Amino acid sequence: LPQRDLSGLVGETINLPCDVDTEKCGDLHSIKWYRGSSRIFVFSEMAGIARSEGDYTER
């Protein structure tokens, strides 16, 4: 999949897209978004997790 650069201003909401074709790839355990080397968000439908992490927990 192509990489996409996103930006936003403090206080704005942005969407972090992640298109997954489960018919081709199979079931998905988790998706993790990074900014540089820091993980900023993790999503796992199987585990019931959707949360921001690190410096982004209050955003």
Backbone hydrogen bonds, N-H to C=O, Kabsch-Sander energy under -0.5 kcal/mol:
donor,donor_aa,acceptor,acceptor_aa,energy
12,E,9,L,-2.5
20,V,18,C,-0.6
22,T,20,V,-1.0
24,K,21,D,-0.8
25,C,21,D,-2.8
26,G,22,T,-1.9
31,I,43,F,-2.8
33,W,41,F,-2.6
35,R,38,S,-2.8
36,G,34,Y,-0.5
38,S,35,R,-1.8
40,I,33,W,-2.6
41,F,33,W,-1.4
42,V,51,R,-2.4
43,F,31,I,-2.6
44,S,49,I,-3.2
48,G,44,S,-1.0
49,I,44,S,-2.5
51,R,42,V,-2.3
53,E,40,I,-2.0
56,Y,53,E,-1.9
57,T,54,G,-1.5
59,R,56,Y,-1.4
